[in-house]
């Protein structure tokens, strides 16, 4: 399944390029390499860890969406509703279909509960932060939660995986934020900062989707690896 994941990821990555360009991400030679390479790597890793099972299909679908989301977020500090909404619909369809074919519809509720928990916590944080945590990050938590619930062995592990993914995302986000703040304080801009006024820079602005995606992917792959 590693080979299958790499092959599917390479093809999917090439199809993602026109998608990210449609959100005004600037075309470049490095982007043409990194997007297919990233997609092939994460799908290959999922295939290798999860093996020959239908369980890997929703994981693959999520990872493809996450590569697109994080690419756009890194360049424009926004998470496209079209990608997130499509990911939620595709994941719900896959999870429902596979669960019913297996005669185990309870997993549908398990995935929905995990998505609800992640989305609920993120909505509270969005309100408490007065918008510093973007609404796009709240919506991104829904497909992440669905797959975290999908791979969990029971409600307990599914809900715990959400908390682990959120905690890890917070740590990664803090590290990234401190790093970006540090280099910007030195007058170095590693990331685009479209939300900052050049005459009045906001050095704390940085995209959070990459941290959420990395954390969720790590937890999603860790659960079957430990089983």
Helices and strands as residue ranges (DSSP letters): H 2-22, H 29-50, H 55-76, H 81-101, H 106-128, H 135-151, H 155-185, H 209-226
